Amino acid sequence: MFYYLLKYVILGPLLRLVFRPRIEGLDNIPESGAAIIAGNHLSFADHFLMPAVLKRRITFLAKAEYFTGPGIRGRLTATFFRSAGQIPVDRSGKEAGQAAIREGLGVLSKDELLGIYPEGTRSHDGRLYKGKVGVAVMALKAQVPVIPCAMIGTFEAQPPGKVIPKVHPVTIRFGKPLDFSRYEGMENEKAILRAITDEIMYAILMLSEQEYVDQYAAVAKAEEAAAAKERKFPRLPLS
């Protein structure tokens, strides 16, 4: 109930008024049945803009930190995400990844839309990073199509660290559904999962026209943070 209140009464109309998003390829979203919408992730606003333009409800796998933040702000954020039907996902460790897959398959088993960001985290610099194979596992196990999606302009509207978004043109592009039925029963083949994931990321890249980095975003963030720390606190040479 709260999901539809947000979409049609509270948040949806406001987002459409402020950002006036341009929508392309909306007819690529099936009117019924399960499907995965896999998109790039540039901004916190992505969570709200995509659902606002879709006719059907979509459930995202959201990072667990949104549900465990401290203080009043943390509790409000957790309440918001739970009320909107989003699913918390612990992103630490292999078992956590398996739990995310189980949750996602649960959504798909109800013939619903599942939203996922294969990069695993927001891009910190606007580039598109290597995708994780969980999206491929779910596509094969649930035997559903994957619809690539590109959010364009949301990084400029609300880059990481910016709380209040600014008005900036936003385009949301949905690509043709990708069918991976030819790989049915091969969800345990690592090479197949990598190939499927790369095909999905390439489709997103063609829609978004971002620069691509063949590295996981989390690794790139950690390396840049370490380099920044080294510049701020350089190591003294050993005598």
C-alpha positions in Angstrom: 0.0 0.0 0.0 2.8 2.4 1.0 4.6 1.6 -2.3 1.7 2.8 -4.4 1.1 5.8 -2.1 4.8 6.9 -2.7 4.6 6.2 -6.5 1.3 7.9 -7.3 0.7 10.4 -4.6 3.9 11.5 -2.7 7.2 10.9 -4.4 6.4 9.9 -8.0 4.7 13.1 -9.0 7.4 15.2 -7.3 10.2 13.3 -9.1 8.5 13.7 -12.5 7.9 17.4 -11.9 11.5 18.2 -10.8 13.5 16.0 -13.2 11.0 15.6 -16.1 12.7 12.3 -17.0 12.8 11.3 -20.7 11.8 7.7 -21.0 12.9 5.5 -23.9 12.1 1.9 -24.6 9.3 1.5 -22.0 7.5 -0.9 -24.3 10.4 -3.3 -23.7 9.0 -4.0 -20.2 6.6 -7.0 -20.3 3.1 -6.2 -19.1 3.1 -9.4 -17.0 5.4 -12.2 -15.9 8.7 -12.2 -14.1 11.7 -10.3 -15.5 15.0 -8.8 -14.2 15.7 -5.2 -14.9 19.5 -4.7 -14.7 20.8 -1.2 -14.7 23.8 1.0 -14.1 23.9 2.7 -10.7 25.0 6.3 -10.6 23.0 7.8 -7.8 20.8 7.3 -4.8 18.0 8.8 -6.9 18.1 5.7 -9.2 16.1 3.8 -6.6 13.2 6.1 -7.0 13.3 7.4 -10.5 13.1 4.0 -12.2 10.1 2.8 -10.2 8.4 6.2 -10.8 8.3 5.7 -14.5 7.4 2.0 -14.6 3.8 0.9 -14.9 4.5 -2.2 -12.9 5.8 -2.6 -9.4 9.5 -3.4 -9.1 11.4 -4.7 -6.1 15.1 -3.9 -5.7 17.7 -5.7 -3.7 19.0 -2.9 -1.5 22.2 -2.9 0.5 21.7 -3.8 4.1 23.3 -0.6 5.3 20.1 1.2 4.3 18.3 -0.8 7.0 20.8 -0.6 9.8 21.9 3.1 9.9 22.2 4.7 13.4 20.1 7.5 14.8 16.8 9.0 13.7 17.9 9.3 10.1 18.9 5.6 10.0 15.5 4.5 11.4 13.6 6.7 9.0 15.6 5.3 6.1 15.0 1.7 7.2 11.3 2.3 7.6 11.1 3.9 4.2 12.8 1.1 2.4 10.9 -1.6 4.2 7.6 0.1 3.5 8.5 0.4 -0.1 9.0 -3.4 -0.3 12.7 -3.3 -0.8 14.8 -6.3 0.3 18.0 -5.8 2.4 21.1 -7.6 1.2 24.3 -8.2 3.1 27.0 -7.7 0.5 29.9 -9.1 2.6 31.2 -12.6 1.7 30.2 -15.5 -0.5 27.3 -16.7 1.6 25.8 -13.2 1.6 25.8 -13.4 -2.2 23.9 -16.7 -2.1 21.3 -15.1 0.3 20.8 -12.2 -2.2 20.2 -14.7 -5.0 17.6 -16.6 -2.9 15.8 -13.4 -2.1 15.8 -12.4 -5.8 14.5 -15.8 -6.9 11.7 -15.4 -4.4 10.6 -12.2 -6.1 10.8 -13.7 -9.5 8.9 -16.8 -8.4 5.9 -14.5 -7.8 6.0 -13.3 -11.5 7.2 -9.9 -10.4 9.9 -7.5 -11.6 13.2 -7.6 -9.9 15.6 -4.6 -10.1 19.3 -5.2 -9.7 22.5 -3.3 -10.2 25.1 -5.8 -11.4 28.0 -3.5 -10.4 27.0 -4.1 -6.8 27.4 -0.5 -5.7 27.1 3.0 -7.0 29.7 4.2 -9.4 31.9 6.8 -7.6 33.1 8.5 -10.8 30.3 8.1 -13.4 32.0 5.2 -15.2 30.5 1.7 -15.7 32.2 -1.1 -13.9 32.5 -4.9 -14.2 29.3 -6.7 -13.3 28.9 -9.5 -10.7 27.6 -12.8 -11.9 24.6 -13.0 -9.5 22.3 -11.5 -12.1 23.3 -14.4 -14.5 22.6 -17.0 -11.9 19.1 -15.6 -11.2 18.3 -15.3 -14.9 19.2 -18.9 -15.5 17.6 -20.4 -12.4 14.4 -18.5 -12.8 14.4 -18.8 -16.6 13.5 -15.1 -17.1 14.6 -12.4 -19.5 17.0 -9.6 -18.5 16.1 -6.1 -19.6 19.1 -3.7 -19.6 18.5 -0.2 -18.3 20.6 2.9 -18.4 20.2 5.9 -16.1 21.6 9.0 -17.7 22.1 12.3 -15.9 21.4 11.0 -12.3 25.2 11.2 -11.5 25.1 14.9 -12.3 21.9 15.4 -10.5 23.0 13.6 -7.3 26.5 12.3 -7.2 27.7 10.2 -4.2 27.8 12.3 -1.1 25.3 14.9 -2.2 22.1 14.7 -0.1 19.9 17.2 -1.9 19.7 16.6 -5.7 19.9 19.4 -8.1 17.7 19.8 -11.2 19.4 18.2 -14.1 18.0 16.5 -17.3 17.5 12.7 -16.8 17.0 10.0 -19.4 16.0 6.5 -18.6 16.5 3.9 -21.4 15.2 0.4 -21.4 16.8 -2.0 -23.9 15.4 -5.1 -25.7 15.0 -8.1 -23.4 18.0 -10.5 -23.4 17.1 -14.2 -23.6 19.5 -16.6 -22.1 17.4 -19.8 -22.4 20.1 -21.3 -24.6 22.2 -21.7 -21.4 19.4 -23.4 -19.4 20.8 -25.8 -16.8 24.3 -24.2 -16.9 24.0 -21.9 -13.9 27.0 -23.7 -12.2 29.4 -23.0 -15.1 31.6 -20.1 -14.2 32.6 -19.3 -17.8 28.9 -19.2 -18.8 28.0 -16.9 -15.9 30.8 -14.6 -16.8 29.8 -14.5 -20.5 26.2 -13.8 -19.6 27.1 -11.0 -17.2 29.4 -9.4 -19.7 26.7 -9.5 -22.3 24.3 -7.8 -19.9 26.9 -5.1 -19.1 27.7 -4.6 -22.7 24.0 -4.0 -23.4 23.9 -1.4 -20.5 27.0 0.2 -21.9 25.5 0.6 -25.4 22.5 2.3 -23.8 24.4 4.5 -21.3 27.4 5.4 -23.5 29.6 5.5 -20.4 33.3 4.8 -20.2 33.7 1.1 -19.2 36.2 -0.1 -16.6 37.0 -3.9 -16.5 37.3 -3.9 -12.7 34.8 -4.3 -9.9 33.6 -0.9 -8.6 34.2 -1.9 -4.9 37.9 -2.7 -5.7 38.4 0.5 -7.6 36.9 2.5 -4.7 39.1 0.8 -2.2 42.2 1.4 -4.3 41.4 5.1 -4.8 40.7 5.5 -1.0 44.1 3.8 -0.2 45.9 6.1 -2.7 44.2 9.2 -1.2 45.2 8.1 2.3 48.8 7.6 1.1 48.9 11.1 -0.4 47.5 12.6 2.8 49.8 10.5 5.1 52.8 9.5 3.1 55.1 6.9 4.5 58.4 8.1 5.7 61.4 6.4 4.1 63.2 3.9 6.3 66.7 5.1 7.4 
